[in-house]
Amino acid sequence: MSSALELIQAVEAAGGRFIIHEGRWGIVPAGVAEPAREELRRNRAEIIELLSRRPAMPPGVRLLRWEPKLGPVRLSRCEIVTDIDRFVDSTLQQLVARLHGDHWHAGNWAMSELLDRLAVCGCHVALINTNETIH
């Protein structure tokens, strides 16, 4: 028997994507989940719980992996993050600002630095509509 997290990772590794709307969930494309259908049903509540904790991705950003670290997380010598969810949300806002050329609201962080900061906290993303996928 697989854990809910392992099931999510297996479906996503096979190219599937989970969609949750008003407590109901689905997987697209549908055939991707067929081999694990019964296990997915048995773990439905836990899967929905795990998926609902993922941060909302802004336009232009796609979530690759969500493996949040438990705080505190050290980003650099003087930076320690204790509230991972809040940090990820604010860093995603900075990433959107950077995508729109708004360096000030991006905290003057470079795109690669923002992506690295997210990854250190367990939020691995890729930029959409670029030739390069950055993890």
N, C-alpha and C positions, 0 to 999 in steps of 0.2 A: 504494500500500500504506500502510495506517495503522499507527501505532505501537500497542503494547498499551495505553498510557495513553489515546490518542485513541479506541480501540475501547471501553474501559471508559466513558469520558465520553459517547460517542455512545449506548451502550446505556442508561446512566443518564438521559441527557437525554430519551430516548424513553420513559422511565417504567419501564425494566427494573431488576431488582435481582439481583445476583450472590449465589449461595449456594455455599459451599465446605464440604464435609464429607469428611474422611478422604481428601484428595487428589483427590476428584471435585468437579466443579463443574457448576452449572446456572444458568439465567437464568429468572426469573419476571417477568411472564408470558412463556411460551415464544415466542410469535410476535414479540415485540419484537426479538429478535436475528436473525430470519430473513434480512434483507437482508445481514447481515455474517457469516453462518454460517461460510463458508470462511476468512475472515480471522481470525475468532475461533479456529477450530481450529488454524490455522498459528501463532498467537501464544499458544497455550494455556499453555505453561510460564511465559512472561513475565507473562501475565495473572494466573495463580495466585500468582506471586511478588509482584506488586504488591498484589494483594488481601490476601495474608497479612500484609503489613506494616502494614495499616490498624489503628488502635487498636480494641479491642472497645468497643462502645457499651453503656453501662449502661442499665438500664430507664428509660424516660422521655426518652431522648435518641436522636436519629436523625442519622446522618452524612449531610451534604449533599455535601461535597467534601473530599477528602483530598489536599492538595498540600503535603506537608511541606517546610518551609524547611530549608536547610542552616544549622547553627549556625556562629557565634553569631548570635542574634537579639536585638535590643534591644526590650524591652517598654516601658521608660520610661527616664528619665535614669540611674537607678541599677540597673536590672534587666537583666541579660543572660542569656539561656538558651543553654547550649552543648549539652545533651542533649535534643533536641526530643522524642524518644519518651518519655523519662521525665517530662518536663514535661507533655506532653499527658496521660499516664496519671494523674499526680497531680492535674492540674487537672480531669480528668473525675471523679475521686473527690470533689474539692471541690464540683463541680457537683451531684453526687448528694446530698451532704450539704446543700447549699443547697435542693435540691428537697424535702428532708425537713424543712426548717426548722431544721437544725443549723448555726447561724451560726458556731459555734466551729470545727467541723471544715471549714467552708468558708473558713476563714482570714479570716472577716468580710468577704469580698468580696461585692459585690452580684452578682446573677445576670447583669446586663448586662456587668459587668467580667469575670467568668469567661468569658463567651462571646467577648468582645473579645480576651482573652488567648489563647484557643484559636485564634481566627481569625488573629491576628498570626503564629502559628506554622504556619498552613496547615491547621488542622482546623476546618472550618466545619460547625456542627451546628445542629439545630433541636430544640426541645422538643416532645415528643409530648403529646397531651391538653391542649393549650392552644389558645386561639382565635387566637393570634398566633405566626407563625413568625419566629424571630429568627435572623439569619445572623451 
